[in-house]
Amino acid sequence: MPHRKHKNVGVIGLGIIGRGVTANLRRKGFSVFVWNRTPRPVPNFVGSPAELVPLCNYIQIFVSDDKALLETVKQLSERLATRHIVIAHSTVAPVSMRAAAELVEGRGARFIEAPFTGSKAAAEKGELVYYIGGDEAALREARPILEASSKEIIEIGKIGQATAIKIATNMVTAASVQATAEALALVQALNVPLAKFVKAMQANASHSTTLAMKMPKMIKRDFEPHFSVKHMLKDMQIANQVGLSLHLDLGVTAAARDRLLEQLQLGRGDDDFSAVARKYLPETGSTRYEEPKMGEQDEQAKASAIAAAVESFAGARSTGLGQAECRPTKALGKQTKEATSLRRGFLTQLLRRWRQLLKQPVSSKEA
């Protein structure tokens, strides 16, 4: 049965998670009004966050960062009353979450802190896990709304503590994916089929739901966003800032942050955060679990690739690009002899690498 008007829910932020939550609320019979910074052609879209206040007693916020959360709450707070419950789902610094709570409670309304774990698939299936901070009475009233999009609700404690838990769990997730990317690189460099590593990890105590989801996609270089680089980077930056303020040396978290930052600087901020694997797995040979059997067409493709690489080098040598990669051990005295030697060395290295890929030994004449 549909819920009555007093159960109207406002949703702010229609990203990956907000869209999934909205769909689940509507399937459960709630009337949902929505707002997003970029207008969307969806039902019950309003013109501003403040317009949700007279329509809804419950407002869920799915904005991305500290600034957006505080700006949104300020717009809401001007019209909030005691009947309202504001539920903040953003992953932000604990101090920002407490500041948002003060703005809401200062108007006599109630505030629930509810960061979550779960990405695109969990949001679509209504299987998020919420970490809750705030007043127990407010949670009891808002529980049906949270249950519409979750499989579990974990009560943590005071405002700010649930956010601390969320940041800490994301630290483990980011570090786990980073370590997996490095491990895949090592396995591949040692010519062990990546499928063997996947199978070994499935029986390993350190295996997890995250690795089960991410490893196959990392190997296939499938970085469709479920939780983006830019959002995980933001969380790792928060973790490092909090750690710094507490005089904690968070070396693993800092390393995960730096690899995510590299991807952002390369223009991949909207990719899934598992895109850190790009640094370690080359473009070629990374989309298969096992080395393929070499057929005639594959042999021809490899030969063509070698020829293309040699031609590419020949075209680049006039600009000095080919020579820049080489370091001769002896000065030959004359520039022409030196250039000839460098080119020969580069081509030998190139052919040796391709022969290794083809599992063919380098002949003594080329060595």
C-alpha positions, 0 to 999 in steps of 0.5 A: 500500500502506498505511504501517506503524504506525511511519509513523502521523502525528498532526495537531494543528489541523483548520482549513482546512489541517489538514483538507486535509492529514489527508485527503491523508495518509489517501489516501496510506495513512498512519494519521492520529490527530488533535486539535483544540481544538474536538472534531470527529466524525472518525476517530481523534480523541484527547483531548489533544495528549499522547495523540498521542505514544505513537501516532505518531512524526511529529506535524504542528502546524497551530495559528494563532499563537505562543501556541498553538504554544508551549502545544501543544509544551509539552504534547507535550514531556513525553512526547517521545522520540528517535524523534519528529519534530515538524513545526511549520507555524504562521506565527509570529515566528521567535523563537517558532519557535526557542523551540518547537524548543528545547522539542522538542530538549530532550527528545531529539526532532527538530524541523522548521520547515515553514510553507507557502504555499497556501490551501484549494484547495491543501491539498485537492489536496495542492499546498502548498509547504513552506518548511523549516528544520531538520536535513537528516536529520530532513527526509529521514525526514519527507519522505514525510509532507510530500510527501503534501500538497505539490507542492514542498518548499523547504529554506531553512536554520536554524530561524527562517529558513523562518518569516522567508521565510513572513512576507516572502512574506505581506507581498507577498501582503497588499500586492498584494491591498490595492493591487488593491482600491484600483485597482479602486476607481479604475477603477470611479470613472472609469466603466471596466468592471472587466472591462477592468482584469482583462483588462489585468492578465492581460497585465501583468508584475505579474499573479500567481496570487494576483490571478488567484484574488482579483480575480474574487472581490473584484469579486463580493464573494465572501469565502468564507475561503481565508485569513482576515482574522484570520490575515493580520492576525496575520502583518502584525502579526508583520511590523511587530513584527519590522520595528520591532525591526530599525528598518525602516520597513515603510510598505506592510505597516503600511497593509495591516495597518490595512485588515485590522484595520478588517475585523476590528473590523467583525466580518469576521475569518473572511472571506477577507483579500481582504475589504479590498475592501469598503472601496473597492467599494460594495455596489451595482454591484460584482458585475458585470464589465461595466455591464449593459444597462438594461432596463425592469425595471432602470429600475423598480428604479433608480427604486424605489431612488431613491424609497426613498433619498428616503423614508429621508432624509425619515425621518431629517431629523427627527433631524438625520441628513440635515442632518449630511451637508451644509455650507451656504456661507452662513448664512441667518439663520433656522433654517427657511430653513436647514433647507429649503436643506439638504434641497434641497441633499441631495436635489439631490446624491442625484438627481445621483448616481443620474442619473450611475449611470443615465447621464442628465444633470442638468437645469439646473432641478435644478442 
